Amino acid sequence: MIQMPSAGVPPGLWRDALYPAAVGQVTRRIVLGECGRVLPTLPRGQARLLYMDPPFNTGRAQKRERIKVTRSKDGGRRGFGGESFAVEKMHDTRVFADSFDDFTAFLLPRIEAALPCLTKDASLFVHLDAREVHYVKVALDRLLGRESFMNEIIWAYDYGGRPKNRWPPKHDTILWYARDPKSYVYDYDAIDRIPYMAPGLVGAEKAARGKVPTDVWWHTIVPTNGKEKTGYPTQKPLGILERIVKVHSKKGDVVLDCFAGSGTTGEAAAKNGRGFVLVDESVDAVRTAAKRLAKYEPELEGFEG
């Protein structure tokens, strides 16, 4: 059972608590298990970055049907240049439940359980949607202290259906908190620059260098037929995770993701010289992550492949 702090614990106490730093080499681990049970077993003070992409509490099952697309003169789908394609549905459709009576009551104890695993100068990134972000923000302010809130990052994309009875919802929210707002990793030089919308107004030198992104990140979702696609529901783009990993951790650090899904956080970490600890209770998720990250030879726990 996850222990909740007592009612008299002042905001920020968890942030200021001293946990012994973990020693040893950078690790690469994928753990099958419910994070509320796994997190208390992990090394204390090990990870400098925590990314959490919990289920969004949509109230429905998340489903991803895998398809195979091939060129065909009689195909029913049109592509670039007028080419025809045949679409075949695969049989390994992946589904997971996404419904909680009290989402904040589900999520906060798991965040608390993760805090002892972090270094004193660690950052937390919690990826949410419009249904729950406001409730979680208030709860995190109480847990960590409002001064630990650093940014509300909007990931905006433009894909999928467009309802005719409201503005189409095309963004997620990522909350960034620093355990210690006076000491955290923010590598400005590691930020990937983006093109100016009006390069002619800034001059050739600035246009060639590009500009630093704001707290609104425009990035496409994972393309359906792209090399990055694993077929796992709710997979997040590698570009989003790489930006977070490169700016908010250092080479040799450990990155923790306790709703690891398809392993995007692990790939972002390993590609950029970081270690990772990935936790997920879904066998499909762990199997997908293990296959995706096999070249990095991760240690598998509770799972044999």
VOBA-1610 file (N, C-alpha, C; in pm, whole numbers, padded with zeros to 5 digits, always signed):
BEGIN
Met+00084-00120+00000Met+00000+00000+00000Met+00087+00125+00000Ile+00051+00224-00078Ile+00127+00348-00086Ile+00092+00435+00033Gln+00193+00483+00104Gln+00170+00566+00221Gln+00152+00712+00183Met+00043+00771+00224Met+00017+00912+00201Met+00080+00993+00314Pro+00133+01116+00288Pro+00183+01200+00396Pro+00069+01243+00486Ser+00100+01268+00611Ser-00003+01308+00705Ser-00056+01445+00670Ala-00175+01477+00724Ala-00241+01603+00690Ala-00160+01724+00733Gly-00072+01706+00833Gly+00005+01819+00882Gly+00134+01846+00808Val+00164+01765+00705Val+00289+01786+00630Val+00279+01913+00547Pro+00368+02010+00568Pro+00359+02136+00492Pro+00397+02115+00347Pro+00345+02202+00254Pro+00381+02192+00113Pro+00532+02199+00094Gly+00582+02118+00004Gly+00725+02121-00028Gly+00811+02031+00058Leu+00754+01967+00163Leu+00836+01885+00251Leu+00900+01770+00175Trp+00820+01708+00085Trp+00876+01598+00008Trp+00993+01646-00077Arg+00983+01766-00129Arg+01092+01819-00212Arg+01218+01836-00131Asp+01205+01882-00006Asp+01321+01917+00074Asp+01380+01799+00150Ala+01308+01687+00151Ala+01360+01571+00223Ala+01490+01525+00158Leu+01581+01475+00240Leu+01711+01430+00189Leu+01707+01280+00168Tyr+01736+01237+00045Tyr+01743+01096+00014Tyr+01886+01065-00029Pro+01939+00952+00014Pro+02076+00919-00025Pro+02087+00899-00175Ala+02192+00952-00234Ala+02212+00938-00378Ala+02249+00795-00412Ala+02194+00747-00521Ala+02227+00612-00566Ala+02366+00613-00628Val+02439+00505-00611Val+02574+00497-00666Val+02579+00383-00766Gly+02682+00384-00848Gly+02697+00278-00946Gly+02680+00331-01087Gln+02687+00241-01184Gln+02680+00279-01323Gln+02537+00312-01364Val+02529+00388-01475Val+02398+00419-01531Val+02327+00289-01567Thr+02201+00280-01533Thr+02126+00156-01552Thr+02025+00171-01663Arg+01988+00059-01722Arg+01882+00052-01823Arg+01794-00065-01784Arg+01676-00033-01732Arg+01588-00136-01678Arg+01446-00118-01731Ile+01381-00228-01757Ile+01239-00229-01790Ile+01172-00325-01692Val+01075-00272-01617Val+01014-00349-01509Val+00865-00367-01537Leu+00821-00492-01535Leu+00678-00522-01547Leu+00617-00519-01408Gly+00521-00429-01387Gly+00455-00423-01257Gly+00378-00294-01241Glu+00284-00293-01149Glu+00207-00173-01118Glu+00297-00075-01045Cys+00305+00049-01095Cys+00408+00141-01046Cys+00394+00172-00897Gly+00272+00170-00845Gly+00255+00195-00703Gly+00326+00093-00617Arg+00341-00028-00669Arg+00412-00133-00596Arg+00560-00137-00631Val+00594-00101-00755Val+00733-00109-00799Val+00816+00008-00745Leu+00761+00128-00745Leu+00839+00247-00711Leu+00906+00238-00573Pro+00840+00188-00469Pro+00908+00179-00339Pro+01026+00084-00338Thr+01039-00001-00440Thr+01151-00096-00445Thr+01270-00043-00524Leu+01255+00071-00590Leu+01363+00126-00672Leu+01466+00199-00586Pro+01588+00217-00636Pro+01691+00289-00561Pro+01648+00431-00526Arg+01687+00476-00409Arg+01656+00612-00365Arg+01752+00711-00432Gly+01701+00828-00465Gly+01786+00936-00516Gly+01859+00903-00644Gln+01799+00826-00732Gln+01870+00781-00852Gln+01842+00864-00976Ala+01718+00903-01001Ala+01679+00964-01127Ala+01677+01116-01117Arg+01732+01181-01218Arg+01729+01327-01221Arg+01607+01380-01296Leu+01535+01292-01363Leu+01419+01334-01440Leu+01310+01227-01430Leu+01189+01272-01402Leu+01072+01185-01401Leu+00973+01235-01504Tyr+00934+01147-01596Tyr+00829+01177-01691Tyr+00716+01079-01667Met+00593+01130-01656Met+00476+01046-01633Met+00370+01080-01736Asp+00327+00978-01808Asp+00220+00994-01907Asp+00109+00897-01868Pro+00034+00929-01763Pro-00068+00836-01715Pro-00187+00832-01809Pro-00274+00731-01796Pro-00398+00731-01873Pro-00474+00860-01850Phe-00545+00907-01952Phe-00608+01038-01946Phe-00748+01039-01886Asn-00795+00924-01838Asn-00928+00917-01776Asn-01037+00962-01873Thr-01033+00905-01992Thr-01133+00941-02093Thr-01266+00872-02069Gly-01266+00769-01984Gly-01389+00695-01959Gly-01419+00588-02061Arg-01324+00562-02150Arg-01345+00459-02251Arg-01215+00384-02273Ala-01226+00269-02335Ala-01107+00190-02365Ala-01027+00258-02475Gln-00896+00261-02459Gln-00807+00310-02564Gln-00776+00193-02657Lys-00794+00214-02785Lys-00782+00105-02882Lys-00697+00149-02999Arg-00608+00062-03042Arg-00526+00091-03159Arg-00530-00029-03252Glu-00593-00013-03366Glu-00595-00121-03465Glu-00475-00107-03556Arg-00401-00213-03572Arg-00285-00213-03660Arg-00329-00246-03802Ile-00270-00178-03899Ile-00306-00200-04039Ile-00180-00222-04122Lys-00200-00287-04234Lys-00093-00307-04332Lys-00137-00243-04462Val-00056-00153-04514Val-00091-00078-04634Val+00003-00118-04748Thr-00054-00156-04862Thr+00025-00194-04979Thr-00032-00126-05103Arg+00054-00099-05200Arg+00010-00039-05326Arg-00080-00138-05400Ser-00190-00088-05454Ser-00283-00173-05529Ser-00364-00087-05623Lys-00378-00132-05746Lys-00457-00056-05843Lys-00603-00047-05802Asp-00649-00147-05727Asp-00790-00152-05687Asp-00808-00110-05541Gly-00708-00052-05484Gly-00715-00015-05342Gly-00818+00093-05316Gly-00870+00093-05195Gly-00975+00189-05159Gly-00924+00315-05095Arg-00793+00325-05075Arg-00738+00445-05014Arg-00646+00515-05113Arg-00665+00647-05126Arg-00583+00727-05217Arg-00469+00792-05142Gly-00352+00796-05206Gly-00236+00858-05144Gly-00179+00968-05230Phe-00057+01007-05198Phe+00010+01115-05270Phe+00029+01078-05417Gly+00003+01175-05504Gly+00021+01152-05647Gly-00088+01069-05710Gly-00199+01048-05637Gly-00309+00972-05691Gly-00292+00822-05684Glu-00187+00772-05617Glu-00165+00628-05607Glu-00273+00564-05521Ser-00305+00435-05550Ser-00406+00361-05474Ser-00337+00263-05380Phe-00398+00243-05265Phe-00343+00152-05165Phe-00454+00064-05108Ala-00420-00061-05082Ala-00512-00153-05013Ala-00475-00156-04866Val-00577-00156-04781Val-00557-00155-04637Val-00607-00286-04577Glu-00520-00354-04504Glu-00556-00480-04438Glu-00544-00463-04287Lys-00651-00493-04214Lys-00648-00485-04068Lys-00575-00607-04013Met-00483-00581-03917Met-00411-00690-03851Met-00494-00738-03732His-00458-00853-03678His-00539-00915-03574His-00495-00879-03432Asp-00376-00818-03413Asp-00329-00794-03277Asp-00367-00653-03229Thr-00497-00621-03237Thr-00547-00494-03187Thr-00519-00482-03038Arg-00470-00368-02994Arg-00431-00349-02856Arg-00529-00254-02786Val-00571-00293-02668Val-00673-00219-02595Val-00633-00211-02449Phe-00656-00095-02385Phe-00644-00089-02239Phe-00751+00004-02184Ala-00792-00025-02061Ala-00896+00054-01997Ala-00842+00191-01958Asp-00927+00291-01964Asp-00885+00428-01931Asp-01001+00497-01859Ser-01028+00455-01737Ser-01140+00511-01662Ser-01115+00499-01513Phe-01128+00611-01441Phe-01108+00613-01297Phe-01218+00697-01234Asp-01268+00653-01119Asp-01368+00732-01049Asp-01309+00862-00997Asp-01185+00859-00952Asp-01117+00978-00901Asp-00974+00974-00952Phe-00950+01041-01063Phe-00820+01033-01128Phe-00708+01087-01040Thr-00732+01200-00974Thr-00629+01259-00890Thr-00592+01166-00774Ala-00693+01101-00716Ala-00666+01006-00608Ala-00587+00886-00658Phe-00602+00851-00785Phe-00522+00746-00845Phe-00378+00791-00869Leu-00361+00912-00923Leu-00230+00957-00969Leu-00139+01007-00857Leu-00191+01088-00764Leu-00105+01154-00666Leu-00026+01058-00579Pro-00085+00950-00528Pro-00002+00858-00449Pro+00115+00800-00527Arg+00098+00783-00656Arg+00206+00729-00739Arg+00315+00832-00762Ile+00276+00957-00774Ile+00377+01063-00781Ile+00454+01070-00650Glu+00384+01063-00538Glu+00450+01064-00408Glu+00547+00948-00395Ala+00506+00830-00443Ala+00592+00713-00435Ala+00716+00728-00521Ala+00707+00810-00627Ala+00822+00831-00716Ala+00922+00931-00660Leu+00877+01022-00576Leu+00965+01130-00530Leu+01093+01082-00461Pro+01087+00982-00374Pro+01212+00936-00313Pro+01312+00878-00412Cys+01267+00842-00531Cys+01355+00786-00633Cys+01435+00895-00704Leu+01403+01022-00679Leu+01461+01133-00753Leu+01574+01200-00676Thr+01665+01262-00752Thr+01768+01345-00691Thr+01705+01474-00640Lys+01778+01546-00555Lys+01723+01669-00497Lys+01701+01778-00601Asp+01775+01771-00713Asp+01762+01873-00818Asp+01685+01819-00939Ala+01601+01720-00916Ala+01528+01656-01026Ala+01409+01739-01071Ser+01363+01711-01192Ser+01241+01770-01246Ser+01137+01661-01268Leu+01010+01702-01257Leu+00896+01612-01282Leu+00817+01669-01398Phe+00786+01586-01495Phe+00701+01624-01607Phe+00580+01531-01608Val+00461+01589-01596Val+00338+01510-01590Val+00252+01547-01711His+00228+01449-01796His+00162+01470-01925His+00012+01440-01910Leu-00072+01540-01937Leu-00215+01530-01909Leu-00296+01589-02024Asp-00428+01574-02017Asp-00514+01642-02113Asp-00609+01735-02039Ala-00698+01800-02114Ala-00782+01907-02058Ala-00881+01856-01954Arg-00911+01727-01954Arg-01009+01675-01858Arg-00958+01679-01715Glu-00826+01657-01697Glu-00774+01637-01562Glu-00665+01734-01521Val-00609+01810-01615Val-00489+01888-01584Val-00513+01989-01472His-00631+02051-01467His-00656+02154-01366His-00659+02095-01225Tyr-00719+01978-01211Tyr-00726+01913-01081Tyr-00587+01866-01036Val-00512+01811-01129Val-00378+01763-01095Val-00286+01879-01062Lys-00299+01989-01133Lys-00216+02108-01105Lys-00237+02156-00962Val-00360+02166-00918Val-00388+02210-00781Val-00330+02111-00681Ala-00346+01982-00708Ala-00295+01880-00617Ala-00142+01883-00609Leu-00075+01905-00724Leu+00071+01911-00723Leu+00122+02036-00654Asp+00050+02148-00668Asp+00087+02268-00594Asp+00085+02243-00444Arg-00014+02169-00398Arg-00024+02138-00255Arg+00087+02042-00212Leu+00117+01946-00298Leu+00217+01845-00263Leu+00358+01901-00264Leu+00394+01974-00370Leu+00531+02017-00391Leu+00557+02162-00353Gly+00451+02239-00338Gly+00466+02382-00316Gly+00451+02458-00446Arg+00375+02566-00445Arg+00350+02640-00569Arg+00477+02695-00630Glu+00577+02720-00547Glu+00702+02775-00599Glu+00777+02672-00684Ser+00741+02546-00673Ser+00808+02443-00752Ser+00750+02429-00893Phe+00638+02494-00917Phe+00580+02491-01052Phe+00662+02580-01143Met+00708+02525-01257Met+00795+02598-01347Met+00727+02637-01477Asn+00656+02544-01540Asn+00595+02572-01670Asn+00474+02483-01693Glu+00378+02539-01766Glu+00271+02462-01828Glu+00303+02459-01977Ile+00343+02344-02026Ile+00382+02330-02166Ile+00264+02274-02244Ile+00232+02340-02353Ile+00123+02295-02440Ile+00184+02224-02561Trp+00152+02096-02576Trp+00190+02024-02697Trp+00071+02031-02792Ala+00087+02105-02900Ala-00020+02125-02998Ala+00009+02043-03123Tyr-00094+01980-03176Tyr-00082+01899-03297Tyr-00206+01922-03382Asp-00207+01872-03501Asp-00319+01896-03592Asp-00345+01769-03670Tyr-00421+01678-03612Tyr-00447+01550-03676Tyr-00575+01492-03619Gly-00647+01413-03699Gly-00765+01344-03649Gly-00893+01419-03680Gly-01002+01369-03619Gly-01135+01422-03647Gly-01157+01563-03596Arg-01258+01628-03654Arg-01292+01765-03615Arg-01443+01774-03589Pro-01482+01772-03462Pro-01625+01780-03430Pro-01683+01914-03475Lys-01813+01915-03501Lys-01879+02036-03548Lys-01960+02105-03439Asn-01946+02058-03316Asn-02022+02119-03206Asn-01932+02187-03104Arg-01799+02192-03128Arg-01705+02262-03040Arg-01572+02276-03114Trp-01481+02358-03054Trp-01349+02371-03113Trp-01276+02238-03101Pro-01217+02188-03208Pro-01151+02057-03201Pro-01037+02057-03099Pro-01039+01964-03005Pro-00931+01957-02904Pro-00806+01896-02966Lys-00703+01978-02982Lys-00581+01934-03048Lys-00458+01974-02967His-00460+01949-02837His-00341+01974-02758His-00344+01889-02631Asp-00226+01861-02577Asp-00208+01805-02445Asp-00134+01908-02361Thr-00135+01887-02230Thr-00063+01975-02138Thr+00041+01895-02061Ile+00160+01949-02051Ile+00268+01886-01975Ile+00308+01983-01864Leu+00289+01942-01740Leu+00325+02025-01624Leu+00468+01994-01583Trp+00549+02099-01571Trp+00688+02084-01524Trp+00699+02140-01383Tyr+00744+02055-01292Tyr+00776+02095-01155Tyr+00922+02062-01126Ala+00988+02150-01054Ala+01124+02124-01005Ala+01115+02090-00857Arg+01184+01985-00815Arg+01183+01952-00672Arg+01237+02067-00591Asp+01342+02130-00642Asp+01398+02248-00578Asp+01400+02360-00682Pro+01314+02461-00670Pro+01308+02566-00772Pro+01434+02652-00780Lys+01527+02633-00687Lys+01653+02706-00691Lys+01767+02621-00746Ser+01739+02494-00772Ser+01845+02405-00820Ser+01783+02295-00905Tyr+01798+02307-01036Tyr+01744+02208-01128Tyr+01823+02216-01259Val+01808+02117-01343Val+01879+02112-01470Val+01796+02178-01579Tyr+01854+02276-01644Tyr+01792+02340-01760Tyr+01906+02381-01854Asp+01938+02293-01948Asp+02050+02313-02039Asp+02001+02392-02161Tyr+02015+02521-02153Tyr+01966+02610-02259Tyr+02031+02578-02394Asp+02159+02543-02391Asp+02231+02516-02516Asp+02185+02387-02583Ala+02117+02301-02509Ala+02071+02174-02565Ala+01934+02185-02632Ile+01872+02302-02624Ile+01739+02319-02683Ile+01747+02312-02835Asp+01662+02231-02895Asp+01655+02226-03040Asp+01579+02347-03092Arg+01640+02420-03180Arg+01578+02543-03230Arg+01481+02513-03344Ile+01386+02603-03361Ile+01281+02585-03461Ile+01282+02704-03558Pro+01226+02687-03677Pro+01229+02796-03776Pro+01145+02916-03732Tyr+01189+03035-03770Tyr+01108+03156-03753Tyr+00991+03151-03851Met+00876+03198-03808Met+00760+03202-03897Met+00775+03310-04003Ala+00851+03414-03970Ala+00877+03522-04066Ala+01027+03547-04070Pro+01105+03457-04130Pro+01252+03468-04127Pro+01304+03597-04189Gly+01229+03653-04282Gly+01275+03776-04344Gly+01280+03894-04251Leu+01211+03885-04137Leu+01207+03996-04042Leu+01322+03994-03942Val+01396+03882-03934Val+01499+03871-03830Val+01641+03871-03885Gly+01656+03865-04015Gly+01789+03863-04074Gly+01839+03722-04098Ala+01934+03709-04188Ala+01982+03578-04232Ala+02048+03499-04120Glu+02126+03567-04035Glu+02199+03496-03930Glu+02102+03432-03830Lys+02005+03510-03781Lys+01907+03456-03687Lys+01820+03350-03753Ala+01783+03373-03877Ala+01699+03278-03947Ala+01770+03143-03961Ala+01900+03147-03989Ala+01976+03023-04003Ala+01989+02949-03870Arg+02001+03025-03762Arg+02016+02963-03629Arg+01883+02910-03576Gly+01774+02976-03613Gly+01644+02936-03562Gly+01618+02998-03426Lys+01495+02983-03377Lys+01457+03043-03250Lys+01429+02936-03145Val+01437+02977-03019Val+01408+02888-02908Val+01257+02871-02896Pro+01207+02749-02882Pro+01063+02730-02866Pro+01010+02798-02740Thr+00884+02832-02743Thr+00818+02886-02624Thr+00758+02769-02546Asp+00661+02799-02461Asp+00594+02692-02387Asp+00480+02629-02467Val+00469+02663-02595Val+00377+02596-02687Val+00461+02521-02789Trp+00452+02390-02787Trp+00534+02306-02874Trp+00446+02248-02985Trp+00471+02290-03108Trp+00401+02234-03223Trp+00478+02113-03272His+00413+01998-03269His+00480+01874-03310His+00373+01774-03353Thr+00392+01714-03469Thr+00294+01618-03516Thr+00288+01496-03425Ile+00177+01423-03428Ile+00169+01296-03359Ile+00256+01195-03431Val+00269+01075-03376Val+00349+00972-03441Val+00278+00929-03570Pro+00341+00944-03688Pro+00274+00908-03813Pro+00231+00762-03816Thr+00114+00737-03873Thr+00058+00601-03873Thr+00152+00500-03937Asn+00215+00537-04047Asn+00303+00444-04118Asn+00449+00482-04104Gly+00482+00565-04003Gly+00620+00606-03984Gly+00704+00498-03916Lys+00836+00508-03930Lys+00927+00411-03870Lys+00917+00412-03718Glu+00877+00525-03662Glu+00869+00538-03516Glu+00752+00461-03457Lys+00650+00433-03536Lys+00526+00375-03487Lys+00547+00233-03435Thr+00497+00206-03316Thr+00507+00072-03258Thr+00373-00001-03258Gly+00264+00073-03281Gly+00131+00013-03274Gly+00070+00019-03136Tyr+00144+00075-03038Tyr+00091+00082-02902Tyr+00001+00204-02887Pro-00115+00191-02821Pro-00206+00305-02806Pro-00139+00420-02730Thr-00173+00541-02766Thr-00130+00665-02698Thr+00021+00687-02704Gln+00090+00626-02800Gln+00234+00647-02813Gln+00264+00795-02837Lys+00362+00849-02765Lys+00400+00989-02779Lys+00521+01003-02872Pro+00533+01117-02940Pro+00643+01136-03035Pro+00779+01140-02967Leu+00877+01080-03031Leu+01013+01081-02978Leu+01066+01224-02967Gly+01029+01311-03061Gly+01079+01449-03058Gly+01041+01523-02931Ile+00920+01499-02880Ile+00877+01564-02755Ile+00962+01517-02639Leu+00982+01386-02630Leu+01060+01330-02518Leu+01207+01365-02527Glu+01261+01370-02649Glu+01402+01407-02662Glu+01426+01550-02615Arg+01335+01639-02645Arg+01350+01777-02599Arg+01355+01783-02447Ile+01264+01712-02382Ile+01260+01711-02236Ile+01387+01649-02179Val+01428+01535-02233Val+01543+01463-02181Val+01671+01544-02197Lys+01694+01602-02315Lys+01819+01673-02341Lys+01833+01800-02258Val+01722+01867-02234Val+01728+01996-02163Val+01726+01978-02011His+01659+01874-01961His+01635+01862-01818His+01710+01747-01751Ser+01810+01692-01820Ser+01898+01594-01759Ser+02035+01607-01825Lys+02132+01539-01766Lys+02268+01542-01818Lys+02308+01402-01864Lys+02409+01396-01949Lys+02458+01266-01992Lys+02501+01185-01870Gly+02463+01060-01870Gly+02494+00973-01757Gly+02386+00969-01652Asp+02289+01062-01659Asp+02177+01062-01564Asp+02082+00946-01593Val+01995+00920-01497Val+01890+00820-01513Val+01756+00892-01526Val+01676+00849-01623Val+01542+00903-01646Val+01441+00795-01607Leu+01342+00835-01528Leu+01241+00742-01478Leu+01107+00769-01545Asp+01042+00663-01591Asp+00907+00672-01649Asp+00828+00555-01592Cys+00726+00585-01512Cys+00653+00477-01445Cys+00517+00448-01510Phe+00487+00510-01624Phe+00378+00470-01713Phe+00440+00459-01852Ala+00530+00365-01869Ala+00627+00369-01979Ala+00568+00341-02116Gly+00455+00272-02124Gly+00395+00246-02254Gly+00492+00180-02350Ser+00506+00238-02469Ser+00587+00176-02574Ser+00737+00200-02558Gly+00779+00274-02455Gly+00922+00294-02430Gly+00984+00415-02494Thr+00902+00514-02532Thr+00956+00634-02597Thr+01056+00706-02507Thr+01026+00716-02377Thr+01117+00783-02284Thr+01251+00710-02280Gly+01247+00578-02279Gly+01371+00501-02277Gly+01455+00524-02401Glu+01390+00531-02518Glu+01465+00557-02640Glu+01524+00698-02640Ala+01446+00796-02596Ala+01497+00933-02588Ala+01617+00941-02495Ala+01611+00869-02384Ala+01721+00870-02289Ala+01845+00800-02346Ala+01827+00679-02398Ala+01941+00602-02446Ala+02009+00668-02565Lys+01930+00726-02656Lys+01988+00793-02773Lys+02076+00909-02734Asn+02050+00966-02618Asn+02121+01087-02576Asn+02212+01063-02455Gly+02255+00939-02438Gly+02356+00909-02338Gly+02306+00905-02195Arg+02178+00883-02175Arg+02122+00870-02042Arg+02081+00725-02015Gly+02069+00693-01889Gly+02011+00566-01851Gly+01862+00581-01833Phe+01792+00470-01813Phe+01648+00478-01794Phe+01599+00365-01705Val+01489+00392-01637Val+01412+00291-01566Val+01268+00308-01612Leu+01215+00207-01677Leu+01080+00209-01730Leu+00995+00109-01654Val+00876+00153-01612Val+00784+00067-01537Val+00648+00072-01604Asp+00587-00044-01625Asp+00451-00049-01676Asp+00389-00182-01634Glu+00258-00177-01607Glu+00189-00300-01565Glu+00135-00381-01681Ser+00143-00327-01802Ser+00091-00395-01921Ser+00198-00483-01984Val+00165-00611-02002Val+00258-00701-02069Val+00283-00654-02212Asp+00178-00607-02281Asp+00195-00557-02417Asp+00293-00440-02420Ala+00279-00350-02323Ala+00368-00234-02319Ala+00512-00277-02297Val+00535-00361-02200Val+00671-00405-02169Val+00731-00483-02285Arg+00649-00566-02349Arg+00698-00642-02464Arg+00738-00546-02577Thr+00655-00445-02600Thr+00685-00347-02705Thr+00811-00269-02673Ala+00823-00222-02549Ala+00941-00145-02508Ala+01067-00230-02515Ala+01058-00356-02472Ala+01175-00443-02474Ala+01223-00467-02616Lys+01132-00486-02708Lys+01169-00505-02849Lys+01228-00378-02906Arg+01166-00266-02876Arg+01211-00137-02929Arg+01350-00101-02879Leu+01381-00136-02754Leu+01506-00095-02691Leu+01608-00208-02683Ala+01585-00315-02755Ala+01671-00434-02745Ala+01817-00401-02772Lys+01844-00311-02865Lys+01984-00280-02900Lys+02059-00215-02786Tyr+01986-00162-02686Tyr+02051-00102-02570Tyr+02068-00203-02456Glu+02025-00326-02478Glu+02040-00437-02385Glu+01989-00404-02245Pro+01863-00366-02233Pro+01809-00335-02101Pro+01792-00461-02016Glu+01797-00441-01885Glu+01767-00548-01791Glu+01616-00559-01780Leu+01562-00679-01798Leu+01418-00701-01790Leu+01384-00765-01656Glu+01283-00709-01589Glu+01244-00760-01458Glu+01096-00794-01458Gly+01065-00916-01416Gly+00926-00963-01414Gly+00876-01002-01551Phe+00968-01013-01646Phe+00928-01035-01785Phe+01046-01097-01858Glu+01020-01195-01941Glu+01129-01266-02010Glu+01131-01243-02160Gly+01037-01160-02212Gly+01039-01131-02355Gly+00928-01200-02428
//
